[in-house]
Amino acid sequence: MKWMTVILSKFLLVSIGLILLSAFTGLFRDQPQLEWGLYIESVSHILQSFIRPDLLTVTSLSGHEHQIFESFWPLYQYSLLIFLPALFLSIGLSVLLSYLTILLPDKIRFRITQVAALLESTPDLLIILVIQATILAVLKESGILLFSVAATAQNPSYVLPIVALSLIPALMFYKVTLFLVNDELKKPYVELARGQGFSTTSIFFSHIFRNITPSFFTHSKAILLILLSSMFVFERLFNISGLFTYLIRYPEPNVIAFALILFYVPIFLLYMLFSVLIARTTGQRLEW
């Protein structure tokens, strides 16, 4: 019960932080005004909107004011259906690549690590352009469209944005995972397991991966923020009408706070679930 109270209090603290951060946008909408009173008023309006959802309204370019719920939920779901699979794909790729890497000789493993570090620093924009150019080149040569390179209202794009969004985080997760795995490989229990005839695959998935999971979980939070920050760029480049594009179009502080907290909820639930599973599997209670 105490542990659940701590978890919920952390969710509340994050929500308060998002509200305070969202309130700052109200100071820069028309003309920058760094006034304390205006900021307090913006925070108060956000809190009132959570009590009275009818205050969650946006004004279109035509001047028509309407509640966000008329168009919000499809955009919210679309962004989640890109973000969450990209997160899981990046984690899965990193674990698979780490496993394949430890099967290689040390010299090749070192070279691969260097290449991964180089690719990690590649701008997201360049990766997107290369992927889109490759798909268009295949279409030109074979007449086969592998994936939609841009979304439309009638034909939303999923596969390519998910793959493109997952690449940089996958490389970051891979770098962290490989570092943790290499550290585990130096421990006595690995040599003992090998001496008893256990295969590398068995050692990796039965022992090493379980032991590095708590540290991997801790490092994932920073990479998660990078993944979130990339969402707006990907929505723009793939012409995705998603949540973050919506927030740029309607930068109302109360709408931004509501949307960010709502987007945080499934992430929070996933991390809570994983922390429980890790605690039961490894016996380590995680702080997050």
Buried (B, 14 or more C-beta within 10 A) or exposed (E): EEEEEEBEEBBEEBBEEBBBEBBBBBBEEEEEEEEEEEBEBBBEBBBEBBEEEEBBBBEEEEEEEEEBEEBBEEBBEBBBBBBBBBBEBBBEBBBEBBBEBBEEEEEEBEEBBEEBEEBBEEEBEEBBEEBBEEBEEBEEEEEEEBBBBEBEEEEBBBEBBBBBBBBBBBBBBBBBBBBBBBEBBEEEEBEEBEEEEBEBEEBBEEBBBBBBBBBBBEBBEEBBEEBBEBBBBBBEBBBBBBBBBBBEEBBBBBBBBBBBBBBBEEBBEBBBEBBBEBBEEBEBEBEE
